[in-house]
Amino acid sequence: MMLVLLGPPGAGKGTQAKILAQGLQLVHLSTGDLFREHRDRRTPLGLDAERYMARGELVPDETVVGMVRQRLGEPDAAGGVVFDGFPRTVAQAEALDALLADLGHELPCAIALEVARAELIRRLTGRRVCRSRGHIYHIDFKPPVIEGACDIDGSELYQRTDDALETVARRLDVYAQATQPVIDYYGACGRLCSVSGEGEPQDISQCLRAAVIGANA
Ligand code: AP5
């Protein structure tokens, strides 16, 4: 199963993709997480990507597609993937279809998570992330038991630099310009469904799971 989770920054793609991947035994492929791993290891790819991420801009398509191609070539990806944060442009969506066709996989279906702008800003500016394995928290909606420490592995929680208010506003604008057309792309080829991303995370998970099963029936 190849599944694309779409939605603006803060829609809950990372939160929901982790749950879906675990429940359906799929690989969770987050391009944002891959870039942050490269950045933390100070690879040339990571240092280059960081220049775009810090400004809330998109990393160039060739860089992103090259990184995804490499990840899809690893053996575990053959069993199915949840794509989180990819594709983000129509060129990336077309490249993903071509990559999957080359590898003999079915073309992906896409699910769009819908959340109002004010809620997105509240979620992003209050998000905290675990430094070791990327577990996601929120200072109001999902606070850790001990402030500043991950409930799961005890590592430090930090605020992403691109979650500063002015960068969040830029990311939402970039999303409207570059990624909204990706939703139209999947809609035009009949491979899209939409789910509300507002409410309790576990309720959203259930709606997503039902949408995935419906799309793959
Ligand atoms: P990326 O890391 O992909 O960021 P994003 O798409 O902006 O999405 P986020 O991770 O910010 O939000 P999310 O939807 O995953 O929400 P989350 O579950 O964390 O990309 C970062 C950057 O990398 C980009 O700006 C770009 O520069 C670059 N990049 C990445 N992919 C690229 C690509 N394909 N092409 C080019 N450049 C690329 O939740 C957010 C918060 O809300 C959390 O605190 C969470 O606890 C909370 N929350 C979640 N669900 C709920 C709920 N139901 N109710 C209340 N709170 C909730």
Boltz pocket constraint, residues with backbone or C-beta under 6 A from the ligand:
constraints:
  - pocket:
      binder: B
      contacts: [[A, 7], [A, 8], [A, 9], [A, 10], [A, 11], [A, 12], [A, 13], [A, 14], [A, 15], [A, 16], [A, 30], [A, 31], [A, 32], [A, 33], [A, 35], [A, 49], [A, 52], [A, 53], [A, 54], [A, 56], [A, 57], [A, 58], [A, 59], [A, 60], [A, 64], [A, 84], [A, 85], [A, 86], [A, 87], [A, 88], [A, 92], [A, 123], [A, 124], [A, 126], [A, 127], [A, 128], [A, 136], [A, 137], [A, 138], [A, 139], [A, 141], [A, 142], [A, 162], [A, 171], [A, 197], [A, 198], [A, 199], [A, 200], [A, 201], [A, 204]]
      max_distance: 6.0
